[in-house]
Amino acid sequence: MTTTEDQLIQEVKDDISHSCALPYALNDGEIKRIIKRAKAYFYDNYQYAVEDKIMVLPAVVFGSQQFRSTRQVQLPECVVSVWEVREVGGAGLVGTPDKDFGDSKLLGSELMLSPFVGDNLVYRTVLYSFFDLAKAFLLETFAFGYNKNTKRLTINGRDPNRTTSTGLTMGGRDVGVRAFIAIPDENLYSDELFVRYVLAEAKINIGRLLGTFGYQLPGGVTINAAAIQGIGQAEKTEVMEMIKGENTPSYFLQWN
């Protein structure tokens, strides 16, 4: 089930006015502004507002004049963050297309299956040095930077599409970009926490508005604007705490 923006706006109006029982509400433009700011917060802080996706950038992109001059690639607007950039495909040292039987496994067997007793500790030290140097040639990942505001991916390390000193392209491999992508708006608008967050912000907003002008209902009934703001702030705090509780780490690192 999905929810459109118009449906969400109507739900906000019904909640503020208690289904038209009270003669005040926010206009559509202000509610849209609240929704826009709420989306920005949820994309950065709520794990279910984004999806883990892999985009493949063809090698030809990194040979273009634009990339050669800026070392940047413009990514789509829906990309919230990037957390890994690596090569795609390629065969191993032994000539097989399966990476499981390629470079890393070959080096692993040399390191982990060798003897580990007596004078062989010296041999082990040499192997570790060899492994450290070999990774410079077999590295599959790229050092990168990503700006979420400009949506530009910057390659800081080695070149995905290498060239000679004369500028002749030597070729390269496609590059996989693992990123968090914003889910469609209609799916986010159906999320309970998002709706509650928007409703809370709307209450804070209408409470501030009514308190500024000393608004009264017909018959001289005074509105407690501070109470409306307090309810909205309490609901907003509860939603934020729930978001923090759901964003728990799935692993931890320990150093001795």
C-alpha positions as CSV (number, residue, x, y, z in Angstrom):
1,M,0.0,0.0,0.0
2,T,1.3,3.4,-1.0
3,T,0.4,7.0,-0.1
4,T,0.5,10.0,-2.3
5,E,1.6,13.4,-1.2
6,D,-2.0,14.7,-1.5
7,Q,-3.3,12.0,0.8
8,L,-0.5,12.7,3.3
9,I,-1.4,16.4,3.2
10,Q,-5.1,15.6,3.9
11,E,-4.1,13.4,6.8
12,V,-2.1,16.2,8.3
13,K,-5.0,18.6,8.0
14,D,-7.5,16.1,9.5
15,D,-5.1,15.5,12.4
16,I,-4.6,19.2,13.2
17,S,-8.3,20.1,12.9
18,H,-9.5,16.8,14.4
19,S,-11.4,16.1,11.1
20,C,-12.6,19.7,10.8
21,A,-13.9,19.8,14.4
22,L,-11.6,22.9,15.0
23,P,-11.6,25.9,12.7
24,Y,-7.8,26.1,11.9
25,A,-5.3,24.3,9.8
26,L,-2.0,24.7,7.9
27,N,-2.1,25.5,4.2
28,D,-0.8,23.1,1.6
29,G,2.4,25.0,0.9
30,E,3.5,24.9,4.6
31,I,2.7,21.2,4.9
32,K,4.7,20.5,1.7
33,R,7.7,22.3,3.3
34,I,7.4,20.2,6.5
35,I,7.3,17.0,4.4
36,K,10.4,18.1,2.4
37,R,12.4,18.8,5.6
38,A,11.2,15.5,7.1
39,K,12.4,13.6,4.0
40,A,15.8,15.1,4.3
41,Y,16.0,14.0,8.0
42,F,14.8,10.5,7.3
43,Y,17.2,9.8,4.4
44,D,20.1,10.6,6.7
45,N,18.9,8.9,9.8
46,Y,16.3,6.2,9.1
47,Q,17.5,2.9,7.7
48,Y,14.2,2.0,6.0
49,A,14.1,5.3,4.1
50,V,17.0,4.0,1.8
51,E,17.9,0.8,0.0
52,D,21.3,-0.7,-0.6
53,K,21.9,-0.7,-4.4
54,I,24.8,-1.3,-6.7
55,M,25.3,0.9,-9.8
56,V,27.7,-0.1,-12.5
57,L,29.6,2.7,-14.2
58,P,31.1,1.6,-17.5
59,A,34.9,2.0,-18.0
60,V,34.3,4.5,-20.8
61,V,33.1,7.0,-18.3
62,F,36.5,7.2,-16.7
63,G,38.1,7.9,-20.1
64,S,36.0,10.9,-20.8
65,Q,37.4,14.4,-20.9
66,Q,35.1,15.5,-18.1
67,F,36.4,12.9,-15.7
68,R,40.0,13.4,-16.8
69,S,39.8,17.1,-15.8
70,T,37.8,16.8,-12.6
71,R,38.1,13.2,-11.5
72,Q,34.4,13.4,-10.6
73,V,31.3,11.6,-11.8
74,Q,27.8,13.0,-11.4
75,L,25.5,10.5,-9.7
76,P,21.6,10.5,-9.8
77,E,19.7,12.7,-7.4
78,C,18.3,9.7,-5.6
79,V,21.8,8.7,-4.2
80,V,21.9,9.5,-0.5
81,S,25.4,8.1,0.3
82,V,28.2,5.9,-1.2
83,W,30.1,3.5,0.9
84,E,32.1,1.3,-1.5
85,V,33.6,1.7,-5.0
86,R,35.3,-1.3,-6.6
87,E,36.2,-3.0,-9.8
88,V,33.7,-5.3,-11.5
89,G,34.6,-8.6,-13.1
90,G,38.0,-9.8,-14.2
91,A,39.9,-13.1,-14.1
92,G,42.3,-14.4,-11.6
93,L,46.1,-15.0,-11.8
94,V,45.5,-18.7,-12.7
95,G,43.4,-17.7,-15.8
96,T,40.0,-18.7,-14.4
97,P,37.0,-16.3,-14.5
98,D,36.0,-17.2,-11.0
99,K,37.4,-14.8,-8.5
100,D,37.1,-17.4,-5.7
101,F,39.9,-19.2,-7.4
102,G,41.8,-16.1,-8.3
103,D,44.3,-13.7,-6.8
104,S,43.0,-13.6,-3.2
105,K,42.6,-17.3,-2.8
106,L,46.1,-17.9,-4.3
107,L,47.6,-15.5,-1.8
108,G,45.5,-16.9,1.1
109,S,46.8,-20.4,0.5
110,E,50.4,-19.2,0.5
111,L,49.8,-17.4,3.8
112,M,47.5,-19.6,5.8
113,L,48.6,-23.1,4.6
114,S,52.3,-22.6,5.2
115,P,54.0,-24.0,8.4
116,F,53.9,-21.9,11.5
117,V,56.6,-23.4,13.8
118,G,60.2,-22.9,14.6
119,D,62.4,-21.1,12.0
120,N,59.4,-20.9,9.7
121,L,58.3,-17.8,11.6
122,V,60.9,-15.9,9.6
123,Y,59.4,-17.3,6.4
124,R,55.9,-16.3,7.7
125,T,57.2,-12.7,8.1
126,V,58.4,-12.7,4.6
127,L,55.1,-13.9,3.3
128,Y,53.2,-11.2,5.2
129,S,55.5,-8.6,3.5
130,F,54.9,-10.2,0.2
131,F,51.1,-10.1,0.8
132,D,51.2,-6.4,1.7
133,L,53.1,-5.5,-1.4
134,A,51.0,-7.7,-3.7
135,K,47.7,-6.0,-2.6
136,A,49.0,-2.9,-4.2
137,F,48.7,-4.7,-7.5
138,L,45.6,-6.7,-6.8
139,L,43.5,-4.0,-5.0
140,E,39.9,-4.0,-6.2
141,T,38.6,-1.0,-4.3
142,F,39.1,2.7,-5.0
143,A,39.6,5.6,-2.6
144,F,36.8,8.0,-3.1
145,G,34.8,10.9,-1.7
146,Y,31.1,11.7,-2.1
147,N,29.2,14.9,-1.5
148,K,25.5,14.3,-0.8
149,N,24.6,17.9,-1.8
150,T,26.3,18.0,-5.2
151,K,25.8,14.3,-5.8
152,R,29.3,14.1,-7.2
153,L,31.6,11.0,-6.7
154,T,35.3,11.9,-6.6
155,I,37.9,9.2,-7.3
156,N,40.8,10.1,-5.0
157,G,43.1,7.1,-5.5
158,R,44.2,5.1,-8.5
159,D,42.7,5.7,-11.9
160,P,39.9,3.3,-13.0
161,N,40.9,3.9,-16.6
162,R,44.7,4.2,-16.8
163,T,46.6,6.1,-19.4
164,T,50.2,6.2,-20.6
165,S,52.5,9.2,-20.3
166,T,51.5,10.1,-23.9
167,G,47.8,10.2,-23.0
168,L,47.0,6.9,-24.7
169,T,44.2,5.0,-22.9
170,M,45.3,1.6,-21.6
171,G,41.7,0.5,-20.8
172,G,40.1,-0.4,-17.6
173,R,37.2,-2.2,-16.0
174,D,33.7,-1.3,-15.1
175,V,33.3,0.2,-11.7
176,G,30.6,-0.9,-9.2
177,V,29.3,1.8,-6.8
178,R,27.5,0.5,-3.7
179,A,25.2,3.2,-2.4
180,F,22.2,3.9,-0.4
181,I,19.3,5.0,-2.6
182,A,16.3,7.0,-1.5
183,I,13.1,4.9,-1.7
184,P,10.2,6.3,-3.8
185,D,8.2,9.0,-2.1
186,E,4.9,7.1,-2.1
187,N,6.6,4.3,-0.1
188,L,8.1,6.7,2.4
189,Y,4.8,8.5,2.9
190,S,3.3,5.1,4.0
191,D,5.8,4.5,6.7
192,E,4.3,4.9,10.2
193,L,7.3,6.7,11.8
194,F,7.5,9.2,8.9
195,V,3.8,10.0,9.1
196,R,4.0,10.5,12.9
197,Y,7.1,12.7,12.5
198,V,5.3,14.9,9.9
199,L,2.2,15.1,12.2
200,A,4.4,16.1,15.1
201,E,6.1,18.8,13.1
202,A,2.7,20.1,12.0
203,K,1.5,20.4,15.6
204,I,4.7,22.3,16.6
205,N,4.2,24.6,13.6
206,I,0.5,25.3,14.2
207,G,1.1,25.8,17.9
208,R,3.8,28.4,17.1
209,L,1.4,30.1,14.7
210,L,-1.6,30.3,17.0
211,G,0.6,31.4,19.9
212,T,2.1,34.2,17.9
213,F,-1.3,35.9,17.2
214,G,-3.2,34.9,20.3
215,Y,-5.9,33.1,18.3
216,Q,-9.3,32.5,19.9
217,L,-12.1,30.2,18.9
218,P,-15.7,31.6,18.5
219,G,-17.3,32.3,21.8
220,G,-14.0,33.6,23.3
221,V,-12.5,30.2,23.9
222,T,-8.7,30.6,24.2
223,I,-6.4,28.1,22.5
224,N,-3.6,26.7,24.6
225,A,-0.9,27.0,21.9
226,A,1.9,25.9,24.2
227,A,0.1,22.6,24.9
228,I,-0.3,21.9,21.2
229,Q,3.5,22.6,20.7
230,G,4.3,20.4,23.7
231,I,2.3,17.5,22.4
232,G,4.0,17.8,19.0
233,Q,7.5,18.0,20.5
234,A,6.8,15.0,22.7
235,E,5.7,13.0,19.7
236,K,8.7,14.1,17.7
237,T,11.1,13.1,20.5
238,E,9.4,9.7,20.8
239,V,9.8,9.1,17.0
240,M,13.4,10.1,17.0
241,E,14.2,7.8,19.9
242,M,12.5,4.9,18.0
243,I,14.6,5.7,15.0
244,K,17.8,5.6,17.1
245,G,16.7,2.3,18.6
246,E,16.2,0.7,15.2
247,N,19.5,1.9,13.8
248,T,21.5,-0.6,15.8
249,P,24.9,-1.9,14.5
250,S,25.1,-5.5,13.2
251,Y,28.8,-5.9,14.1
252,F,31.5,-4.4,16.3
253,L,35.2,-4.0,16.1
254,Q,37.5,-4.8,19.0
255,W,41.2,-4.1,19.4
256,N,43.5,-5.6,22.0
